[in-house]
Amino acid sequence: MAIDSVELRRVMGHFATGLTVVTTVSAHGEASGLTANAVASVSLNPPLVLVCVDKTAESHPHFAQSKVFTINILGEQQESVSRRFAGKGPDKFAGVGYRPGANQAPILEGAIAYMECTLVAAYEGGDHTIYVGEVQEASTQEGRPLLFFRGGYHQLDS
């Protein structure tokens, strides 16, 4: 018998992850995005990554419509950005610095890395959709990552 969602969340909370804001654009070109820690490298050749998006997320339909997304890897000073994009709200981008990338999905200021992707596949994953993207552009900058562990935000020790 499978475990319930509460127990799975508790157990998976022991797996420390980085935090990202995954951005895309609506059919009307409006910026959209959400906080995600279910992000992974899939392949080096071709360069593929995946992100798991909750089907109830406001931005969920925009991924399939636009066929693009950008994974912004958050730095340790971006907890407030992570919290903002983890919630629901009319304008998550208000007061958040960003610029449109080559794929038009927002690249957030202060992110320690980003990957601009073209959607190549989508898979059903229970209450999430697993979006696989081919990385078209990527960049990094110096900085330390924002981490998530046991339901809370953390930073690397010096």
MDAnalysis code that builds the backbone (N, CA, C; Angstrom):
import MDAnalysis as mda
import numpy as np

u = mda.Universe.empty(474, n_residues=158, atom_resindex=np.repeat(np.arange(158), 3), trajectory=True)
u.add_TopologyAttr("name", ["N", "CA", "C"] * 158)
u.add_TopologyAttr("resid", np.arange(1, 159))
u.add_TopologyAttr("resname", ["MET", "ALA", "ILE", "ASP", "SER", "VAL", "GLU", "LEU", "ARG", "ARG", "VAL", "MET", "GLY", "HIS", "PHE", "ALA", "THR", "GLY", "LEU", "THR", "VAL", "VAL", "THR", "THR", "VAL", "SER", "ALA", "HIS", "GLY", "GLU", "ALA", "SER", "GLY", "LEU", "THR", "ALA", "ASN", "ALA", "VAL", "ALA", "SER", "VAL", "SER", "LEU", "ASN", "PRO", "PRO", "LEU", "VAL", "LEU", "VAL", "CYS", "VAL", "ASP", "LYS", "THR", "ALA", "GLU", "SER", "HIS", "PRO", "HIS", "PHE", "ALA", "GLN", "SER", "LYS", "VAL", "PHE", "THR", "ILE", "ASN", "ILE", "LEU", "GLY", "GLU", "GLN", "GLN", "GLU", "SER", "VAL", "SER", "ARG", "ARG", "PHE", "ALA", "GLY", "LYS", "GLY", "PRO", "ASP", "LYS", "PHE", "ALA", "GLY", "VAL", "GLY", "TYR", "ARG", "PRO", "GLY", "ALA", "ASN", "GLN", "ALA", "PRO", "ILE", "LEU", "GLU", "GLY", "ALA", "ILE", "ALA", "TYR", "MET", "GLU", "CYS", "THR", "LEU", "VAL", "ALA", "ALA", "TYR", "GLU", "GLY", "GLY", "ASP", "HIS", "THR", "ILE", "TYR", "VAL", "GLY", "GLU", "VAL", "GLN", "GLU", "ALA", "SER", "THR", "GLN", "GLU", "GLY", "ARG", "PRO", "LEU", "LEU", "PHE", "PHE", "ARG", "GLY", "GLY", "TYR", "HIS", "GLN", "LEU", "ASP", "SER"])
u.atoms.positions = np.array([
    [0.843, -1.181, 0.000],
    [0.000, 0.000, 0.000],
    [0.889, 1.247, 0.000],
    [0.564, 2.198, -0.839],
    [1.337, 3.428, -0.971],
    [1.150, 4.316, 0.258],
    [2.182, 5.098, 0.566],
    [2.077, 6.043, 1.685],
    [1.215, 7.227, 1.272],
    [0.712, 7.980, 2.250],
    [-0.127, 9.136, 1.925],
    [0.725, 10.371, 1.641],
    [0.081, 11.420, 1.155],
    [0.792, 12.629, 0.733],
    [1.492, 13.332, 1.889],
    [0.930, 13.284, 3.087],
    [1.553, 13.929, 4.243],
    [2.882, 13.242, 4.568],
    [2.874, 11.908, 4.553],
    [4.095, 11.169, 4.862],
    [5.144, 11.363, 3.764],
    [4.711, 11.366, 2.513],
    [5.656, 11.588, 1.410],
    [6.302, 12.963, 1.537],
    [5.504, 13.988, 1.839],
    [6.045, 15.343, 2.011],
    [7.062, 15.365, 3.153],
    [6.751, 14.684, 4.267],
    [7.656, 14.655, 5.414],
    [8.979, 13.984, 5.047],
    [8.890, 12.848, 4.382],
    [10.103, 12.121, 4.009],
    [10.907, 12.909, 2.975],
    [10.257, 13.421, 1.955],
    [10.975, 14.180, 0.920],
    [11.569, 15.471, 1.475],
    [11.019, 15.981, 2.572],
    [11.576, 17.161, 3.222],
    [12.996, 16.949, 3.716],
    [13.414, 15.708, 3.838],
    [14.777, 15.393, 4.253],
    [15.761, 15.446, 3.097],
    [15.264, 15.685, 1.905],
    [16.115, 15.801, 0.729],
    [16.325, 17.288, 0.465],
    [17.494, 17.799, 0.803],
    [17.792, 19.220, 0.606],
    [17.840, 19.539, -0.881],
    [17.209, 20.641, -1.256],
    [17.193, 21.050, -2.661],
    [17.528, 22.530, -2.780],
    [17.911, 22.907, -3.976],
    [18.008, 24.312, -4.310],
    [16.617, 24.812, -4.638],
    [16.490, 26.113, -4.766],
    [15.198, 26.709, -5.118],
    [15.319, 27.480, -6.421],
    [14.269, 27.387, -7.206],
    [14.216, 28.093, -8.476],
    [12.903, 28.837, -8.598],
    [12.894, 29.809, -9.468],
    [11.646, 30.358, -9.974],
    [11.659, 30.035, -11.466],
    [10.651, 29.278, -11.878],
    [10.530, 28.894, -13.278],
    [9.530, 29.842, -13.914],
    [9.973, 30.500, -14.965],
    [9.152, 31.520, -15.606],
    [8.763, 31.089, -17.016],
    [7.676, 31.660, -17.472],
    [7.201, 31.453, -18.834],
    [6.390, 32.688, -19.206],
    [5.680, 32.625, -20.302],
    [4.826, 33.729, -20.716],
    [3.462, 33.184, -21.116],
    [2.441, 34.010, -20.910],
    [1.087, 33.617, -21.292],
    [0.932, 33.770, -22.806],
    [-0.204, 33.336, -23.313],
    [-0.504, 33.477, -24.739],
    [-0.511, 34.945, -25.162],
    [-0.740, 35.839, -24.196],
    [-0.758, 37.283, -24.468],
    [0.588, 37.941, -24.201],
    [1.617, 37.133, -23.893],
    [2.951, 37.657, -23.671],
    [3.202, 38.176, -22.276],
    [2.288, 37.897, -21.325],
    [2.472, 38.362, -19.951],
    [3.370, 37.404, -19.182],
    [4.229, 37.963, -18.333],
    [5.142, 37.172, -17.518],
    [4.359, 36.315, -16.529],
    [4.820, 35.088, -16.347],
    [4.185, 34.139, -15.439],
    [5.279, 33.283, -14.810],
    [5.050, 32.804, -13.580],
    [6.076, 31.970, -12.969],
    [5.677, 31.410, -11.626],
    [6.509, 30.480, -11.135],
    [6.264, 29.836, -9.860],
    [7.575, 29.355, -9.259],
    [7.583, 29.198, -7.941],
    [8.723, 28.611, -7.246],
    [8.679, 27.103, -7.432],
    [9.841, 26.514, -7.703],
    [9.915, 25.056, -7.876],
    [11.237, 24.538, -7.343],
    [11.166, 23.397, -6.662],
    [12.390, 22.707, -6.289],
    [12.448, 21.326, -6.945],
    [11.401, 20.948, -7.682],
    [11.388, 19.694, -8.436],
    [11.927, 19.991, -9.839],
    [13.240, 20.152, -9.894],
    [13.964, 20.516, -11.108],
    [15.149, 19.568, -11.208],
    [15.460, 19.106, -12.416],
    [16.588, 18.178, -12.552],
    [17.174, 18.233, -13.950],
    [18.455, 17.904, -14.029],
    [19.110, 17.683, -15.310],
    [18.669, 16.316, -15.810],
    [18.387, 16.203, -17.101],
    [17.949, 14.941, -17.693],
    [19.035, 14.361, -18.593],
    [19.652, 15.216, -19.404],
    [20.614, 14.750, -20.401],
    [21.611, 15.860, -20.697],
    [22.856, 15.460, -20.951],
    [23.866, 16.435, -21.373],
    [23.875, 16.605, -22.888],
    [23.528, 15.546, -23.613],
    [23.535, 15.602, -25.073],
    [22.337, 14.855, -25.617],
    [21.259, 15.526, -26.006],
    [21.096, 16.976, -25.997],
    [20.928, 17.509, -24.570],
    [21.124, 18.821, -24.394],
    [21.020, 19.400, -23.057],
    [19.554, 19.533, -22.621],
    [19.096, 18.600, -21.785],
    [17.702, 18.579, -21.353],
    [17.595, 18.723, -19.840],
    [16.581, 19.454, -19.408],
    [16.249, 19.607, -17.998],
    [14.751, 19.387, -17.840],
    [14.333, 19.135, -16.606],
    [12.893, 18.999, -16.370],
    [12.479, 19.821, -15.177],
    [11.196, 20.158, -15.171],
    [10.569, 20.818, -14.035],
    [9.186, 20.204, -13.876],
    [8.797, 19.978, -12.611],
    [7.478, 19.434, -12.307],
    [6.594, 20.590, -11.841],
    [5.462, 20.780, -12.517],
    [4.578, 21.916, -12.243],
    [3.216, 21.406, -11.785],
    [2.795, 21.874, -10.614],
    [1.488, 21.523, -10.054],
    [0.395, 21.961, -11.039],
    [-0.531, 21.066, -11.304],
    [-1.601, 21.360, -12.262],
    [-2.534, 22.467, -11.790],
    [-2.533, 22.783, -10.477],
    [-3.382, 23.869, -9.978],
    [-2.665, 25.216, -9.990],
    [-1.391, 25.245, -10.357],
    [-0.636, 26.510, -10.387],
    [-1.214, 27.426, -11.450],
    [-1.280, 28.704, -11.118],
    [-1.809, 29.694, -12.058],
    [-1.057, 29.687, -13.382],
    [0.231, 29.425, -13.341],
    [1.054, 29.462, -14.557],
    [1.040, 28.149, -15.336],
    [0.462, 27.087, -14.775],
    [0.516, 25.762, -15.417],
    [0.139, 25.779, -16.900],
    [-0.985, 26.363, -17.298],
    [-1.352, 26.292, -18.726],
    [-0.417, 27.059, -19.650],
    [0.310, 28.025, -19.119],
    [1.170, 28.856, -19.962],
    [2.379, 28.091, -20.504],
    [2.833, 27.061, -19.804],
    [3.978, 26.282, -20.279],
    [3.655, 25.611, -21.614],
    [2.526, 24.937, -21.677],
    [2.140, 24.243, -22.909],
    [1.793, 25.229, -24.019],
    [1.203, 26.371, -23.654],
    [0.836, 27.373, -24.659],
    [2.057, 28.033, -25.281],
    [2.997, 28.454, -24.445],
    [4.145, 29.220, -24.948],
    [5.239, 28.332, -25.504],
    [5.339, 27.095, -24.977],
    [6.372, 26.130, -25.374],
    [7.785, 26.578, -24.982],
    [7.875, 27.484, -23.992],
    [9.173, 27.938, -23.480],
    [9.095, 28.100, -21.968],
    [10.253, 27.994, -21.319],
    [10.355, 28.332, -19.907],
    [11.815, 28.623, -19.581],
    [12.012, 29.347, -18.481],
    [13.348, 29.650, -17.983],
    [13.417, 29.244, -16.525],
    [14.464, 28.502, -16.180],
    [14.711, 28.109, -14.795],
    [15.716, 29.104, -14.226],
    [15.280, 29.880, -13.227],
    [16.121, 30.848, -12.529],
    [16.532, 30.231, -11.204],
    [17.820, 29.951, -11.026],
    [18.314, 29.359, -9.786],
    [18.570, 30.487, -8.790],
    [17.874, 30.431, -7.654],
    [17.896, 31.542, -6.711],
    [19.140, 31.568, -5.831],
    [19.581, 32.782, -5.542],
    [20.686, 33.007, -4.626],
    [20.182, 33.151, -3.203],
    [21.093, 33.050, -2.237],
    [20.726, 33.040, -0.819],
    [19.991, 34.295, -0.355],
    [20.089, 35.384, -1.081],
    [19.407, 36.624, -0.701],
    [17.997, 36.724, -1.296],
    [17.531, 35.667, -1.942],
    [16.255, 35.749, -2.666],
    [15.119, 34.961, -2.018],
    [15.168, 34.796, -0.704],
    [14.081, 34.095, -0.020],
    [12.738, 34.784, -0.260],
    [12.706, 36.107, -0.224],
    [11.442, 36.824, -0.431],
    [10.901, 36.581, -1.842],
    [11.788, 36.450, -2.812],
    [11.362, 36.155, -4.187],
    [10.762, 34.754, -4.242],
    [11.425, 33.803, -3.605],
    [10.908, 32.438, -3.556],
    [9.522, 32.408, -2.925],
    [9.360, 33.092, -1.817],
    [8.069, 33.116, -1.121],
    [6.989, 33.757, -1.994],
    [7.331, 34.836, -2.662],
    [6.360, 35.526, -3.517],
    [5.849, 34.602, -4.616],
    [6.762, 33.900, -5.290],
    [6.369, 33.059, -6.413],
    [5.773, 31.721, -5.965],
    [5.929, 31.372, -4.677],
    [5.321, 30.151, -4.152],
    [3.830, 30.343, -3.889],
    [3.407, 31.589, -3.751],
    [2.002, 31.861, -3.458],
    [1.209, 32.187, -4.712],
    [-0.031, 32.509, -4.472],
    [-0.900, 32.934, -5.564],
    [-1.040, 34.447, -5.477],
    [-1.278, 35.077, -6.583],
    [-1.446, 36.511, -6.561],
    [-1.520, 37.075, -7.955],
    [-2.081, 38.260, -8.057],
    [-2.307, 38.841, -9.380],
    [-1.030, 39.264, -10.101],
    [-0.035, 39.759, -9.371],
    [1.178, 40.208, -10.054],
    [2.409, 39.839, -9.236],
    [2.867, 38.628, -9.413],
    [4.038, 38.150, -8.682],
    [5.297, 38.923, -9.060],
    [5.311, 39.560, -10.214],
    [6.499, 40.258, -10.696],
    [6.597, 41.702, -10.197],
    [5.571, 42.212, -9.505],
    [5.600, 43.584, -9.000],
    [6.788, 43.754, -8.057],
    [7.659, 44.694, -8.361],
    [8.809, 44.971, -7.517],
    [9.963, 44.003, -7.666],
    [9.850, 43.038, -8.574],
    [10.919, 42.070, -8.819],
    [11.606, 42.456, -10.127],
    [12.915, 42.664, -10.070],
    [13.649, 43.030, -11.268],
    [13.823, 41.833, -12.192],
    [13.551, 42.037, -13.452],
    [13.743, 40.981, -14.447],
    [13.842, 41.593, -15.836],
    [14.297, 40.762, -16.759],
    [14.330, 41.146, -18.164],
    [13.871, 39.944, -18.984],
    [13.272, 40.187, -20.138],
    [12.881, 39.046, -20.970],
    [14.122, 38.411, -21.589],
    [14.160, 37.089, -21.576],
    [15.261, 36.373, -22.198],
    [15.039, 36.247, -23.698],
    [15.930, 35.545, -24.355],
    [15.804, 35.320, -25.795],
    [14.502, 34.591, -26.115],
    [14.022, 33.743, -25.178],
    [12.769, 33.028, -25.387],
    [11.561, 33.804, -24.864],
    [11.788, 35.023, -24.390],
    [10.794, 35.950, -23.838],
    [10.370, 35.641, -22.407],
    [10.734, 34.495, -21.856],
    [10.429, 34.204, -20.450],
    [11.365, 35.031, -19.566],
    [10.874, 35.529, -18.438],
    [11.678, 36.405, -17.592],
    [12.920, 35.738, -16.990],
    [14.012, 36.511, -16.996],
    [15.239, 36.172, -16.285],
    [15.292, 37.112, -15.087],
    [15.317, 36.546, -13.880],
    [15.250, 37.345, -12.661],
    [16.603, 37.914, -12.270],
    [16.604, 39.184, -11.878],
    [17.807, 39.809, -11.340],
    [18.190, 39.099, -10.049],
    [19.479, 38.882, -9.857],
    [19.969, 38.271, -8.641],
    [20.049, 36.759, -8.681],
    [19.449, 36.138, -9.697],
    [19.557, 34.679, -9.815],
    [21.021, 34.327, -10.046],
    [21.486, 33.235, -9.434],
    [22.893, 32.868, -9.600],
    [23.130, 32.079, -10.884],
    [22.051, 31.646, -11.518],
    [22.148, 30.979, -12.814],
    [20.763, 30.949, -13.444],
    [20.741, 30.796, -14.751],
    [19.466, 30.584, -15.435],
    [19.694, 29.718, -16.660],
    [18.609, 29.037, -17.066],
    [18.604, 28.220, -18.274],
    [17.328, 28.528, -19.042],
    [17.485, 29.006, -20.273],
    [16.343, 29.277, -21.140],
    [16.066, 28.027, -21.969],
    [14.825, 27.570, -21.942],
    [14.482, 26.273, -22.532],
    [13.344, 26.369, -23.542],
    [13.385, 25.447, -24.476],
    [12.282, 25.204, -25.396],
    [11.645, 23.887, -24.986],
    [10.337, 23.880, -24.824],
    [9.627, 22.688, -24.396],
    [9.722, 21.601, -25.466],
    [10.163, 20.403, -25.051],
    [10.264, 19.287, -26.004],
    [9.345, 18.130, -25.644],
    [8.864, 18.066, -24.389],
    [7.965, 16.982, -23.996],
    [7.240, 17.367, -22.712],
    [6.059, 16.773, -22.541],
    [5.286, 16.940, -21.317],
    [4.708, 15.581, -20.958],
    [4.801, 15.231, -19.688],
    [4.346, 13.937, -19.211],
    [3.418, 14.125, -18.021],
    [2.402, 13.292, -17.923],
    [1.524, 13.283, -16.764],
    [2.304, 12.730, -15.579],
    [2.175, 13.372, -14.448],
    [2.837, 12.914, -13.235],
    [1.920, 13.119, -12.046],
    [0.794, 12.417, -12.023],
    [-0.160, 12.581, -10.923],
    [-0.752, 13.977, -10.923],
    [-0.553, 14.711, -9.812],
    [-1.109, 16.061, -9.722],
    [-0.176, 17.118, -10.320],
    [0.886, 16.670, -10.973],
    [1.829, 17.568, -11.639],
    [1.977, 17.185, -13.114],
    [2.489, 18.126, -13.890],
    [2.940, 17.841, -15.252],
    [4.449, 17.968, -15.244],
    [5.120, 17.011, -15.851],
    [6.574, 17.028, -15.953],
    [6.915, 17.620, -17.308],
    [7.485, 18.812, -17.303],
    [7.872, 19.493, -18.540],
    [9.373, 19.289, -18.759],
    [9.728, 18.812, -19.934],
    [11.127, 18.629, -20.308],
    [11.463, 19.694, -21.338],
    [12.569, 20.394, -21.095],
    [12.984, 21.449, -22.002],
    [14.410, 21.261, -22.467],
    [14.667, 21.669, -23.707],
    [16.030, 21.692, -24.231],
    [16.614, 23.067, -23.934],
    [17.763, 23.080, -23.282],
    [18.400, 24.330, -22.893],
    [18.995, 24.992, -24.132],
    [18.548, 26.215, -24.392],
    [19.005, 26.983, -25.547],
    [20.082, 27.998, -25.162],
    [19.918, 28.585, -23.993],
    [20.837, 29.597, -23.470],
    [20.987, 29.343, -21.979],
    [22.157, 29.660, -21.435],
    [22.368, 29.514, -19.988],
    [23.481, 30.455, -19.557],
    [23.423, 30.840, -18.287],
    [24.451, 31.718, -17.756],
    [24.510, 31.542, -16.243],
    [25.685, 31.833, -15.677],
    [25.865, 31.795, -14.228],
    [26.538, 33.085, -13.774],
    [26.427, 33.350, -12.482],
    [27.183, 34.437, -11.863],
    [27.562, 33.972, -10.472],
    [28.525, 34.643, -9.885],
    [28.967, 34.269, -8.539],
    [27.818, 34.443, -7.558],
    [27.764, 33.573, -6.600],
    [26.745, 33.668, -5.566],
    [26.553, 32.333, -4.892],
    [25.868, 32.375, -3.777],
    [25.590, 31.170, -3.004],
    [24.116, 30.839, -3.145],
    [23.766, 29.547, -3.173],
    [22.382, 29.156, -3.427],
    [21.473, 29.296, -2.206],
    [20.207, 29.502, -2.489],
    [19.163, 29.417, -1.480],
    [18.731, 27.953, -1.431],
    [18.654, 27.390, -0.223],
    [18.339, 25.972, -0.060],
    [17.029, 25.777, 0.694],
    [16.419, 24.605, 0.484],
    [15.189, 24.230, 1.169],
    [15.391, 22.853, 1.794],
    [15.095, 22.740, 3.100],
    [15.289, 21.489, 3.824],
    [14.303, 21.423, 4.981],
    [13.590, 20.307, 5.094],
    [12.616, 20.090, 6.164],
    [11.635, 21.246, 6.313],
    [11.154, 21.735, 5.174],
    [10.118, 22.762, 5.181],
    [10.582, 24.175, 5.448],
    [11.902, 24.405, 5.447],
    [12.402, 25.739, 5.728],
    [13.533, 26.161, 4.811],
    [13.785, 27.453, 4.774],
    [14.861, 28.017, 3.969],
    [16.170, 27.942, 4.736],
    [17.261, 27.676, 4.010],
    [18.582, 27.569, 4.617],
    [19.628, 28.158, 3.691],
    [20.797, 28.435, 4.265],
    [21.941, 28.885, 3.492],
    [23.128, 28.003, 3.816],
    [24.062, 27.920, 2.884],
    [25.280, 27.167, 3.128],
    [26.082, 27.842, 4.224],
    [26.710, 27.042, 5.086],
    [27.618, 27.595, 6.078],
    [28.895, 28.045, 5.372],
    [29.548, 29.020, 5.944],
    [30.793, 29.524, 5.354],
    [31.900, 28.512, 5.470],
])
